[in-house]
Amino acid sequence: PSCLNTCNAQLIADGNIDDFQELPTHPIVEDIPMVVDMKPVVDPVEPEPEDDIFLVDTPQAPEYDQDAAQMKLNAMQKLIEASAAALRKLKANYAEQCAANPEKIGCNLMKNSIKKSIEGLKEQIEGYNSFAISFEIDIQVSVWMVDVDQVTAQP
């Protein structure tokens, strides 16, 4: 008997329900295909006329214009630089007005505004980096914005 059959017998003896189906101890000879020269013997099947295979052209990825991609990256860069400049200014105002007393009226609102701006800037950066990669342009925001980590740091 197989190991599983033995284990099942022990489980039943321990009080478990018998829902186990025994495994055959030997394969049935009729179910094993004959092998000749290491190839299974199979009856060849003639294709039916309605089984014709129709091939269709797979659409190719559109050719991209490297110049257009670079122009889009340049526009994205300007937006990121503008967002980063506004965020730097917002952080400077927060530091000036709220460093001594973060509980001062308006400081919590300013801090939440900074957090939202950081989230937005990070999304812009991810979009830029992903777009550049998709056109196999080897540049990331961190190359031209050296203080990206400081700008995107939480207040």
Disulfide bonds with the S-S distance in Angstrom:
Cys98-Cys107 1.91
